[in-house]
C-alpha cells in the first residue's frame, strides 16, 4: 500500500475517533511539529550557519483548507547573513491535520529555484485524466529536495483527490480536492513572484 493511501486511511480513522469523543473532551496537548531533514535544502543549510547572525524575513502568502480538518499554509522567506550580506530565498509549506483537539503539523522548506518546477508539477497533476489510465486506479507524485510531496490519486470511492505531505520522515498530510490544489498552485506562484521581486532589488 502506498504512503498516500496509508495516510488517507489514517486520516479517516482519526476523524472517526474524534467524532466519538464526548461533547466536552479533555484538551490534549498538541504534538510537536514534524520538520524535514535540516540538511536537505539551501535554506536549511543557510539557517544552520554558526557564529553569525541570521535574520529571517517571512510572510504568510495564504492557507488552503483541506478535508478531514487538514490545511496547507504557504510562506515566503528570505534569510540574510548580516556579516557577509549574503541572502537565501525560498518558501515554507506547513501542513496541518486534526480534529477534536488532536492536532499535528509539519513543515518543509523549498528553495527558490524549485518554485517554478512545483507550479508546473501541480499543473500536470491536476490535468491527469483518470479515465485515460491503463489500469483502474493511479497515483502520481511530485517530490522536492526538502521532502515536500504533492500527490494525486484515486480514492476508495473513485474520486480523484490530492495530498500534500511535509515534515518527512514522519510526514503530516493534508488532503485536498483538485480545486483546492489549484488554490495552492496560485499561492506558490504568488510566493515566486514576490521572491523574484526581492532578488531583483
C-alpha positions in Angstrom: 0.0 0.0 0.0 1.4 3.4 -0.9 2.3 6.1 1.6 -0.6 8.3 0.3 -3.2 5.6 0.7 -1.9 4.7 4.2 -2.1 8.4 5.2 -5.6 8.7 3.9 -6.8 5.6 5.8 -5.1 7.1 9.0 -6.9 10.4 8.4 -10.3 8.7 8.1 -9.7 6.7 11.2 -8.5 9.8 13.0 -11.7 11.6 12.1 -13.9 8.7 13.3 -12.0 8.7 16.6 -12.6 12.5 17.0 -16.3 12.1 16.3 -16.7 9.5 19.1 -15.3 11.9 21.8 -17.6 13.4 24.3 -19.2 16.9 23.9 -16.6 18.3 26.3 -13.4 16.4 25.6 -10.4 16.8 27.8 -8.0 19.1 26.0 -5.0 17.2 24.7 -1.5 18.6 24.2 -0.6 19.4 20.7 2.0 17.2 19.2 5.3 18.8 18.3 5.8 20.0 14.7 7.4 17.5 12.4 10.2 19.0 10.4 12.1 17.9 7.4 15.8 16.9 7.4 17.7 20.0 8.1 20.5 19.2 5.6 18.3 18.8 2.5 17.8 22.4 1.2 19.9 25.5 0.8 17.5 27.4 3.1 18.1 25.0 5.9 21.9 24.8 5.4 22.0 28.6 5.4 19.9 28.9 8.6 22.3 26.5 10.3 25.3 28.6 9.9 27.1 29.1 13.3 28.9 32.1 14.7 26.9 34.6 12.7 23.6 36.5 13.0 20.9 35.2 10.5 17.9 37.4 10.0 14.7 35.6 8.8 12.1 37.7 7.0 8.9 35.8 6.1 5.3 36.4 5.1 2.3 34.2 5.0 1.0 34.0 1.5 -2.1 32.1 2.3 -3.8 29.0 3.5 -5.8 26.3 1.7 -8.4 24.3 3.7 -8.5 20.5 3.0 -10.6 17.5 4.0 -10.7 15.8 7.4 -9.7 19.0 9.2 -6.4 19.4 7.3 -4.8 22.5 5.7 -1.8 23.8 3.8 -0.1 27.1 4.5 2.4 28.7 2.2 5.0 31.3 3.5 7.7 33.1 1.5 11.1 33.5 3.3 14.4 35.4 3.0 17.4 34.6 5.1 20.2 37.1 5.4 23.7 36.7 6.9 24.3 40.1 8.4 28.1 39.6 8.4 28.6 38.8 4.7 25.3 40.3 3.3 24.5 37.0 1.6 20.9 36.1 1.3 18.9 32.9 0.6 15.3 32.8 -0.7 12.6 30.2 -0.7 9.3 29.0 0.7 8.0 27.1 3.7 5.0 24.8 3.3 3.2 23.8 6.5 0.6 21.1 6.6 -1.8 20.5 9.5 -4.2 17.8 10.3 -6.5 17.3 13.3 -10.0 17.3 14.8 -11.4 17.4 18.2 -8.4 18.9 19.9 -5.9 16.4 18.3 -3.5 18.4 16.1 -0.4 17.6 14.2 1.6 19.8 11.9 4.7 19.5 9.8 6.7 21.8 7.5 9.1 21.5 4.6 11.5 24.1 3.2 11.6 24.8 -0.6 14.4 26.6 -2.3 13.6 29.5 -4.7 15.0 27.6 -7.7 12.3 24.8 -7.2 9.2 27.1 -7.2 8.8 27.0 -11.0 9.0 23.2 -11.1 6.5 22.9 -8.3 3.9 25.1 -10.1 4.5 23.1 -13.3 4.2 19.8 -11.4 0.9 20.8 -9.8 -0.4 21.8 -13.2 0.5 18.4 -14.6 -1.0 16.5 -11.6 -4.3 18.5 -11.9 -4.6 17.7 -15.6 -4.3 13.9 -15.2 -7.4 12.2 -16.6 -8.3 9.1 -14.5 -10.3 7.7 -17.4 -7.2 7.7 -19.6 -5.1 5.5 -17.4 -4.3 1.9 -18.4 -5.5 0.3 -15.1 -8.3 1.0 -12.7 -6.5 3.2 -10.2 -3.5 5.5 -10.3 -1.2 7.7 -8.1 1.2 10.4 -9.3 3.7 12.2 -7.1 6.0 15.2 -7.2 8.8 15.4 -4.6 11.1 18.4 -3.7 14.6 18.3 -2.1 13.1 19.2 1.2 10.7 16.2 1.1 7.6 18.1 0.3 5.5 15.6 -1.6 2.4 16.5 -3.7 0.3 13.6 -5.0 -2.9 13.0 -6.9 -4.6 9.6 -6.6 -7.9 7.8 -7.0 -9.7 7.4 -3.6 -11.7 4.4 -2.4 -14.9 6.0 -3.7 -13.4 6.5 -7.2 -12.9 10.3 -6.8 -9.6 11.9 -7.7 -8.0 13.6 -4.7 -4.7 15.3 -3.9 -2.5 15.1 -0.8 0.3 17.4 0.3 2.8 15.9 2.8 5.5 17.8 4.7 7.8 17.1 7.6 9.4 13.8 6.4 10.3 11.2 7.6 7.2 11.3 9.9 5.1 13.3 7.5 1.9 15.2 8.1 -0.6 15.1 5.2 -3.3 17.4 4.1 -6.0 16.1 1.7 -7.3 18.4 -1.0 -9.8 18.5 -3.8 -8.4 19.3 -7.2 -9.9 22.8 -6.9 -8.1 23.3 -3.6 -4.9 22.1 -5.2 -5.3 24.8 -7.8 -5.5 27.3 -5.0 -2.2 26.0 -3.6 -0.7 26.4 -7.1 -1.8 30.1 -7.1 -0.1 30.6 -3.6 3.1 29.1 -4.9 3.0 31.3 -7.9 2.4 34.4 -5.7 5.4 33.4 -3.5 7.6 33.0 -6.6 6.6 36.5 -7.9 7.3 38.1 -4.5 10.7 36.4 -4.2 11.7 37.2 -7.7 11.0 40.8 -7.0 13.1 40.8 -3.8 16.0 39.1 -5.6 16.0 41.7 -8.4 16.3 44.6 -5.9 
